[in-house]
Amino acid sequence: MAFTMAKALLRLLPPALAGRYLGRRLFSLTDQESGRPTLLALNRTVMSSDLRALKGRAALNVMAVWSSDFRAMLRQRVPKREQSQTYFAGIYASYSEARRESLRRVARAALDGLLARTPIDAIVVANTDYWEDVVMMDVARERGIPFLVLCRENYAVQETQDWLRNHIAKSGYTFHGDGVAVASDITKTFFEDVGCYGNSVIETVGWPRFDSWRDPNPYPPAERNLVTLVSYHDPLYLAPQNYEETLETVAAAAKASADPARYVVKLKEEGHRAEILAICPELAASGATITAATPMDDLLRRSRMVIGYNTTGILEGYLGDAAIVVPWWKDAVRPAVDTLISHETPEDRATTHFPTSPDELRSLMEQAFAGPLPPLGDRSVRLSRFHRFVAFDADVSAAQKFEAFVRRFL
């Protein structure tokens, strides 16, 4: 109820009052220390894990408001059909100057409400083309405040690159911010090749959320007793038929287990719970743990098996010591160019279990609890499978790299 009321107030109040109310909703993602640059984050669920990971690893203050709060301030003033990621930049440019100015007034009011609470040395957002960010980017440029991206997306697979390239070509999108920090050299090269980022600096820093893997595992081997399925229910992950059968297999194994809570389904966000229960109603009564809130690294450190397909979460499993399992049947059987981890690739076969049926997957889960099931490949080889797609430096943390990236604009 409070969440809904807040959005309603931000949507309906005059800009100056809404801006002051937005300022009251400001919160901190790191410890605050004088003398450090202060970032304002227009925050989102996945992005917050990276920004919180800066705590103790980077000399940056990070203050945040939810991106959805700022979006609420604009929603009444932009027709719903025009609230389109990537495409809104061109729509905004086509508006009359008077109409653009009416939206800039809202963004200025938001920024003023936030500046009344904290200094702001730079603004950071989670992607290059969210529709509401276009207006804030315009006002940041007007105010001389660097507008930066800590990109939550990693365009490491050919199919997603082709999709975005076509999306940009159709929309005529151009990015007018100052810099984009990305997770991998693959994404950096792709962004440079797409050519819609003008003179913006594009730099590979990795993702700070993975810096915790440079620390020892705090859980002794006896406490690493979970089987974790990193959910890939969205068709964008390219294997919805396989996912349905994998989820059913996990639910059946949990229901038959004396300790079903050790079977964990990790969601990207809480809103996906209803979606996966619609896919597999039996999961609700299986006793398996379903969680979005538990941090991914904590779950993986406590796991003896990690199951997934075409997600960053399954790649992250290579940083730990659990067995990595990629279900490989039905629509999951794809060429290596379409997948992060492929049975076609010898190095992947050397580090990954590829069950080819639900029965084989069930057998591997039983081995994990009885054995445990040993991980394949030594640490250096497993790390190399992760490092193909996400930068990970044993000597310099992603948090340190992101701090250096920020400071170059101040």
PEWOFEN-V376491 format. One record per residue. N is the residue number from 0. RES is the residue in one small letter. PSI is psi in radians with two decimals (none if undefined). D_LAST is the distance of its C-alpha to the last C-alpha in Angstrom with 1 decimal. Layout:
N/RES/PSI/D_LAST
N/RES/PSI/D_LAST
//
This chain:
0/m/-0.79/39.7
1/a/-0.67/36.7
2/f/-0.81/34.4
3/t/-0.71/36.5
4/m/-0.72/36.6
5/a/-0.79/32.9
6/k/-0.69/32.5
7/a/-0.77/35.3
8/l/-0.78/33.9
9/l/-0.54/30.5
10/r/-0.61/32.4
11/l/-0.44/34.9
12/l/2.65/33.4
13/p/2.64/32.3
14/p/-0.79/28.5
15/a/-0.76/27.8
16/l/-0.70/29.8
17/a/-0.67/28.5
18/g/-0.73/24.9
19/r/-0.67/26.0
20/y/-0.69/27.9
21/l/-0.72/24.9
22/g/-0.59/23.0
23/r/-0.34/25.9
24/r/0.10/25.6
25/l/2.45/22.1
26/f/2.86/22.4
27/s/2.41/20.6
28/l/-0.17/20.3
29/t/2.95/19.3
30/d/2.57/20.2
31/q/2.16/18.1
32/e/2.42/17.3
33/s/2.63/15.9
34/g/-0.14/13.1
35/r/2.60/11.3
36/p/2.53/8.3
37/t/2.17/10.4
38/l/2.43/10.8
39/l/2.06/13.6
40/a/2.22/15.8
41/l/1.64/18.6
42/n/2.64/20.7
43/r/2.90/23.8
44/t/-0.94/26.4
45/v/-0.68/25.4
46/m/-0.64/21.7
47/s/-0.55/22.2
48/s/-0.61/23.8
49/d/-0.73/20.8
50/l/-0.67/18.5
51/r/-0.52/21.2
52/a/-0.21/21.4
53/l/-0.36/18.0
54/k/2.13/20.0
55/g/-0.13/21.0
56/r/-0.19/19.3
57/a/2.53/15.5
58/a/1.16/13.7
59/l/2.43/12.2
60/n/2.27/13.8
61/v/1.99/14.9
62/m/2.57/16.8
63/a/2.63/18.8
64/v/2.72/21.3
65/w/2.34/23.6
66/s/-0.59/23.0
67/s/-0.47/26.7
68/d/-0.82/26.3
69/f/-0.67/24.1
70/r/-0.65/26.4
71/a/-0.61/29.4
72/m/-0.52/28.1
73/l/-0.37/28.2
74/r/-0.68/31.4
75/q/-0.29/33.9
76/r/-0.06/32.4
77/v/2.15/32.2
78/p/2.47/35.6
79/k/-0.67/35.8
80/r/-0.34/36.8
81/e/-0.09/33.5
82/q/1.20/31.3
83/s/2.17/30.9
84/q/2.46/28.1
85/t/-0.91/27.2
86/y/-0.45/29.8
87/f/-0.50/28.3
88/a/-0.78/25.6
89/g/-0.65/28.6
90/i/-0.79/30.5
91/y/-0.74/27.7
92/a/-0.47/27.5
93/s/-0.24/31.3
94/y/2.74/31.3
95/s/2.77/32.2
96/e/-0.65/29.6
97/a/-0.69/31.2
98/r/-0.71/31.0
99/r/-0.69/27.3
100/e/-0.61/26.7
101/s/-0.58/28.7
102/l/-0.64/26.4
103/r/-0.62/23.2
104/r/-0.66/24.9
105/v/-0.80/25.1
106/a/-0.67/21.4
107/r/-0.74/20.5
108/a/-0.73/23.0
109/a/-0.82/21.6
110/l/-0.71/18.1
111/d/-0.69/19.6
112/g/-0.62/21.8
113/l/-0.69/19.0
114/l/-0.46/16.9
115/a/-0.33/20.2
116/r/-0.47/20.1
117/t/2.60/16.5
118/p/2.67/13.1
119/i/1.99/10.8
120/d/-0.43/7.0
121/a/2.72/7.7
122/i/2.40/11.2
123/v/2.37/13.0
124/v/3.06/16.6
125/a/-0.21/19.4
126/n/2.94/20.4
127/t/-0.19/19.7
128/d/0.45/22.7
129/y/2.47/23.7
130/w/-0.71/25.3
131/e/-0.42/23.8
132/d/-0.37/20.2
133/v/-0.75/21.0
134/v/-0.76/21.3
135/m/-0.63/18.2
136/m/-0.70/16.2
137/d/-0.80/17.9
138/v/-0.62/17.0
139/a/-0.73/13.3
140/r/-0.72/13.4
141/e/-0.68/15.6
142/r/-0.13/13.3
143/g/0.46/10.1
144/i/2.15/8.6
145/p/2.37/7.4
146/f/1.99/10.7
147/l/2.79/11.3
148/v/2.26/14.7
149/l/1.63/16.1
150/c/2.14/19.3
151/r/-0.28/22.4
152/e/2.58/24.8
153/n/1.84/25.8
154/y/1.31/28.0
155/a/-0.15/30.1
156/v/2.46/33.5
157/q/-0.71/35.0
158/e/-0.72/36.3
159/t/-0.57/33.0
160/q/-0.80/31.4
161/d/-0.71/34.4
162/w/-0.84/34.1
163/l/-0.67/30.4
164/r/-0.77/31.1
165/n/-0.68/34.0
166/h/-0.78/32.1
167/i/-0.71/29.4
168/a/-0.72/32.2
169/k/-0.62/34.2
170/s/-0.34/31.4
171/g/0.46/29.7
172/y/2.45/26.3
173/t/2.34/23.1
174/f/2.29/19.6
175/h/0.34/17.1
176/g/-3.05/13.9
177/d/-0.62/11.0
178/g/2.66/11.8
179/v/2.06/14.7
180/a/2.21/15.2
181/v/2.92/19.0
182/a/-0.41/21.8
183/s/2.76/23.7
184/d/-0.48/24.1
185/i/-0.83/26.9
186/t/-0.69/24.5
187/k/-0.86/22.0
188/t/-0.71/25.0
189/f/-0.82/26.4
190/f/-0.73/23.3
191/e/-0.64/23.1
192/d/-0.63/26.8
193/v/-0.68/26.9
194/g/0.31/24.9
195/c/0.20/23.5
196/y/0.13/19.8
197/g/-2.26/19.6
198/n/0.17/16.7
199/s/2.50/14.5
200/v/2.23/13.5
201/i/2.16/16.1
202/e/2.42/16.0
203/t/2.13/18.6
204/v/-0.25/17.7
205/g/-2.91/20.8
206/w/2.12/21.2
207/p/-0.45/20.5
208/r/-0.36/23.7
209/f/-0.08/25.7
210/d/-0.44/24.4
211/s/-0.38/27.2
212/w/-0.12/29.6
213/r/-0.18/28.7
214/d/2.74/30.5
215/p/2.65/34.3
216/n/2.10/36.1
217/p/-0.18/37.2
218/y/2.20/40.2
219/p/2.74/43.4
220/p/-0.64/45.2
221/a/-0.40/47.8
222/e/0.02/45.1
223/r/1.41/43.7
224/n/0.42/46.2
225/l/2.66/44.7
226/v/2.03/45.1
227/t/2.17/41.9
228/l/2.03/41.8
229/v/1.95/38.3
230/s/2.40/39.2
231/y/0.79/39.1
232/h/-0.48/41.1
233/d/2.32/39.0
234/p/-0.36/40.6
235/l/-0.41/37.3
236/y/-0.08/37.9
237/l/0.17/41.0
238/a/0.96/43.7
239/p/-0.60/44.8
240/q/-0.78/48.5
241/n/-0.72/47.8
242/y/-0.74/45.6
243/e/-0.79/48.4
244/e/-0.61/50.8
245/t/-0.77/48.4
246/l/-0.72/47.7
247/e/-0.66/51.5
248/t/-0.75/52.1
249/v/-0.75/49.6
250/a/-0.75/51.2
251/a/-0.71/54.7
252/a/-0.71/53.8
253/a/-0.77/52.3
254/k/-0.58/55.3
255/a/-0.11/57.7
256/s/2.65/55.8
257/a/-0.27/56.8
258/d/1.21/53.1
259/p/-0.44/51.5
260/a/-0.25/48.2
261/r/-0.24/47.3
262/y/2.11/46.8
263/v/2.32/43.3
264/v/1.99/41.9
265/k/2.08/38.1
266/l/2.66/36.7
267/k/-0.65/33.2
268/e/2.72/33.5
269/e/-0.54/36.3
270/g/-0.27/37.3
271/h/-0.18/38.7
272/r/-0.86/41.4
273/a/-0.61/43.8
274/e/-0.75/43.3
275/i/-0.51/44.3
276/l/-0.50/47.2
277/a/-0.61/48.4
278/i/-0.73/48.3
279/c/1.47/50.2
280/p/-0.49/51.9
281/e/-0.37/53.5
282/l/-0.60/50.2
283/a/-0.65/50.4
284/a/0.14/53.6
285/s/-0.37/52.8
286/g/-0.07/51.2
287/a/2.66/48.1
288/t/2.25/44.8
289/i/2.13/42.4
290/t/2.44/38.9
291/a/-0.49/35.4
292/a/-0.57/34.0
293/t/2.22/34.7
294/p/2.45/31.7
295/m/-0.78/32.4
296/d/-0.60/31.9
297/d/-0.77/34.3
298/l/-0.80/36.9
299/l/-0.58/36.7
300/r/-0.44/37.0
301/r/0.12/40.2
302/s/2.57/41.7
303/r/-0.22/44.3
304/m/2.40/44.1
305/v/2.18/41.3
306/i/2.37/42.4
307/g/3.08/40.3
308/y/2.12/39.8
309/n/0.49/36.9
310/t/2.72/34.2
311/t/-0.53/31.3
312/g/-0.71/33.1
313/i/-0.61/36.0
314/l/-0.71/33.8
315/e/-0.50/32.3
316/g/-0.49/35.9
317/y/-0.36/35.9
318/l/-0.30/33.6
319/g/-2.74/36.4
320/d/0.37/40.1
321/a/2.74/41.7
322/a/2.33/43.8
323/i/2.24/42.0
324/v/2.15/44.2
325/v/1.87/43.7
326/p/2.35/46.6
327/w/1.22/48.0
328/w/2.97/50.5
329/k/-2.30/50.9
330/d/-0.06/47.8
331/a/-0.31/45.7
332/v/1.76/47.5
333/r/2.79/45.2
334/p/2.75/44.3
335/a/-0.51/41.5
336/v/-0.36/39.2
337/d/-0.12/39.1
338/t/2.65/38.5
339/l/-0.61/36.1
340/i/2.16/39.1
341/s/2.44/42.3
342/h/-0.40/45.9
343/e/-0.42/46.1
344/t/2.09/43.7
345/p/-0.70/45.5
346/e/-0.57/42.4
347/d/-0.70/42.1
348/r/-0.49/45.8
349/a/-0.22/45.5
350/t/-0.03/42.9
351/t/2.42/43.8
352/h/2.34/47.0
353/f/1.39/47.9
354/p/2.46/50.7
355/t/0.21/52.5
356/s/2.82/54.0
357/p/-0.64/53.7
358/d/-0.72/56.5
359/e/-0.69/54.7
360/l/-0.77/51.6
361/r/-0.69/53.8
362/s/-0.73/55.3
363/l/-0.68/52.0
364/m/-0.71/51.0
365/e/-0.69/54.4
366/q/-0.67/53.9
367/a/-0.70/50.5
368/f/-0.49/52.2
369/a/-0.50/55.3
370/g/-1.36/53.7
371/p/2.95/50.8
372/l/2.14/50.0
373/p/2.54/48.3
374/p/2.63/45.0
375/l/2.44/45.3
376/g/2.58/43.6
377/d/3.02/42.1
378/r/-0.71/38.6
379/s/-0.67/37.3
380/v/-0.75/38.8
381/r/-0.73/37.6
382/l/-0.65/34.0
383/s/-0.55/34.3
384/r/-0.63/35.3
385/f/-0.78/32.1
386/h/-0.31/29.9
387/r/-0.63/31.3
388/f/-0.36/29.3
389/v/2.22/26.4
390/a/2.32/24.4
391/f/1.98/25.5
392/d/2.17/24.9
393/a/-0.36/27.2
394/d/-0.58/25.0
395/v/2.20/21.4
396/s/2.75/20.8
397/a/-0.59/19.0
398/a/-0.76/17.0
399/q/-0.69/15.8
400/k/-0.69/15.0
401/f/-0.68/13.1
402/e/-0.80/11.0
403/a/-0.67/10.3
404/f/-0.81/9.7
405/v/-0.81/7.1
406/r/-0.42/5.2
407/r/-0.28/5.8
408/f/-0.05/3.8
409/l/none/0.0
//
